[in-house]
Amino acid sequence: MPERSDRRDLLTLTAAINDVELDWIESVKGSEMSRKAWPAHWATGKKNLSQHGDPPSLLGSWRSHVNAVRKVVESGWSSALIIEDDADWDVALKSQLENFADSARALSNAGRNESLWITPDTPTHSPYGDDWDILWLGSCANPPAPANTKTFPGDGGHTFYVFAADGGMACTFAYAVNHRSARTLMGFLLDLDEPMDFALSSYCGRYRCIVVWPQLIGEHKPAGSFAKDSNMRASDDGFRAEGNTRNIVHSAILDMLRRFGRKEPFQ
């Protein structure tokens, strides 16, 4: 959101020192949307939206994500990674993505109901394989991993699990789409009666979604008032002396802040 210049400042500087190029898409306030533009079943669905946050904010989140996916469709991009403006990642993200790519390529080319593993040397058009619709790199819920789960090691004793999921996911900190799936996802999202992240999870019940857990990209909780944490729900009163990002061992945001005179950067 334009008023969250604090988030844009953090993400812009963090991306710059990590050689990540961002294409910003302004978010939408649900309270300012014409009712004519609401999904057909948004107000008539049986699900209790208020238990997941402020309904106008949930509506704005949906519209913002649809706009991002539509940008991929309009631009004809072969793939795109969509991240939220409070996203954070490990300073080792690029090497993590290489390991994730080996697992995802093997898994995506195995077929939904097959146990065949494709070797890392098998040629594919994408480093992540060719048979996927969503690469869910940033979630906050992990369904039980199936038997053919792949793993790779991370810092801090982490083991990353990579598997195909058909639901049970939540949070949209980061996910990738390709040229084909951007179209199917946009069509799937045009009508819904549930929060955006639940809708993406429902999409995974029909399409091929590859998940990594713990997440490679997470939600940064910044230093300062707890009120900064969310645009969707009220936060408890309180103050955080230093920011943190759950499951991220070496936060890229904290590393960026330490580079500018706060503490020594991670080695």
N, C-alpha and C positions, 0 to 999 in steps of 0.2 A: 504494500500500500504506500502511496506517496508520503503519507505522514510518518511512516516508519523509516525515516532516513537513517536511524541508528543501525538497522539491519542491513541496509544497502551499503553503508560505510564499511561495516565489518566484512561483508561478502565481497565487495569490490576489491579491497586491499588484500584479503586472503587469496582470492582468485589470481590477482596480479602477481604475487610473489610465488605462486605455484604454477605459473604459465597456463592458467585456465582462462579461456575466453568465454565471456557470458553474453547472452542476448536477452536483455531484460524485457519482460512483458508485464505491464502494469496490471495489478490485481483489480478486482471489481468489488464494490460494496453492495451486498445483497439488498440493503435497505434502500438503495438508490435505483434498483432495477425495476423496470416496468413489470407489472404483474403479467402483462401479455407475453413477456419473455421467460416466464417461469416454466420449468418442465411441467407437462400436463398433469402429472400425479403428485407434484410436490406438496400441495396443500390438501389433497384428498386421500393420500396414502394412509395406511393403518399404523405405520410405524411412528413411535414417539420421538420426533427429532430433537425435542428440547433436552432430552437426557444426554445428548451428545454435544451440546453446546447451544449457543444462541442461533436459532433458526435462520435469521437474516445473514449471519456470518457464514453459516454452513452453505447457504445459497450462493453467497459471493465466492466462496471457495470453489464450489462446483463450476461456476461460470468462468472463474480464472483458469482452472485447469482445462476446461473445454477450449478456451481461447488459446492456451499453449499448444494443445493437440492440434487445433485448427491451423495454427501457424506452421506446423510440420506438414500438414496436408497441402496448404497453399504454397509453401516454398518448395515442395517436392524433395525434401531432404531424405536421404537414404536412412538416416536414423537420427535420434536426438535424445539427450538426457534432460529430463525435466526435474528441476530441484526447487524446493521452496526457499523463501528468502531468509530463513533461519537455519539453513543447512550448514553442516560442518563435516569435515572428513579428517582422516589421519594424514599426517605428513607423508606417510608411505603409501598413499592411495594408488599411485601409478603402478607400483610393484604388486599391490594387492589386486588391482584390476587384471594384471597379467596372469596371476594365479587363478582368479575368478574366471577369466576367459578360457583357460584350459579346462576347467570343470564344466563351465556352461556349454562350451563347444561339444564336449563329449556327451553331455546330458541332452542338449537340444537336438542332436542328430541321432539319438537313440530311439526316438519315437515315444509317444505318450505311454504305451502299454508294453514296451519292450525292455529287455534287460541288456541289450547289446550296447557295449561301450565303444565309441569311435576313438581311435588313438589321437594324440596331439598332432600327429603328422598328417592326418586326413585333411585334404584341401577343402576349405569352405570360403564363401564369399566374405563372411564377416568373421573377425577374430573370436566372436562369441557363438559361432555356429549359425546355421541358416533356418533352423526350425524353432523359432521363438517369436512370441508376440510382445511380451513384457519381460524386461530384466528389472526386477524389483530390488534395487540396491539399498533403499532406505525405508524400512518398515518398523513397526513397534510391536508386532505380534508374530509369533512363530508357530505354525501348526506342526503336528508331529511329522518328522521327516520320514519319507518312505525308505524302503530297504536299499534302493539304488542311489543313495545320497553320496555325493563326493565331498571330500574335505581338503582343506589346505591350512597350514599353520600361520599364525600371526604373532605379533609381539605380545608381551604380557601374559603368556600362557593361553592366549585365545586359540581356539580351533574354529575355523569358519566352515559352515555346512552349506552346501549348494544342492538344491533339489527343485523339482517341479511341484508347484502347489496348485490346487484347484479350489482354493478358498481359505477362509480362516485368517486372512491377513487384515492389517489395519495400519493406518498412517501412510502418508504419501510424501515423505521427506525427499525421496528421489526414486525415479523409475525411468527406464529407457523404452522408447518405442521405435519401430522401424517404419519404412514407407507404407508397407501393407497394413500393419497393425494400427497405425495412426488413423487410418480410415475406419477400420472396424471398431476401434475404441471410441472414436468420436460419434459414430452411429449408435453405439451401445449407450453412451452417456446422454443422448439427447432427451431422454425421458427417464426419470428416476424418482424414488420417494425415500431415499436414504442418503447419508453423508457420502461425500466423494470417495473417501477411502474404502468404505464398505462396497460402493458401486464397483470400484476397481477390483476388489476381491471377488465380487460376483462375476465380473468379466473373466476372471481366471478360471471360473467353473466351466467356461465354454471355449476358452482359448489357452494358448501355451504360455505359462508364466514361470519363469525361473527366478528363484529367490535365494538370497544369501543371508545367513544369520550366524552371528550377530551382523547387524547392518554395517555396510561400508560407509554410508553417509547417514548422519543422524541429525537430531534436533538440538541446536545449541541453546543452552540456558545462560543468558548473559549476566554479567555482574550488574548489581543494582537492584531496584525494586522488583519483586516477584510479578508485579503488574506488567512487566515487559515481556513475560513469557508467552502470552497467547493473545491473539486478536479475536478468538472465538468464545472464550469463557472468562469469567472473572477469576482472578487469582487471589490466593490468600495474602494477607498482609505479611510483609517480611522483606528482608534485604539479604542479598547474596554478595559476599565479598569478592569472589572470583567466579568467572563463568565456568561451565563444564558441559560436556557432551557425553551422554550415556553410551557406554560400550566403545568409545573412541579412545584409544590408549594415548596417542600423541595428537591432540587437537590442533588442526591447522590454524584455527582462529586464535587459540591461545599462543601458538608459536609465533603468529604474526604480531600479536600484541607484545610479546616478549622481545621480539626483534627491535622494537621501537622504544627501548630503554626501560622495560619493566623487569624482565628477567632474561637469563641466557636462553637462546633458542635450543630446541631439542637437537641432540647430536645424532 
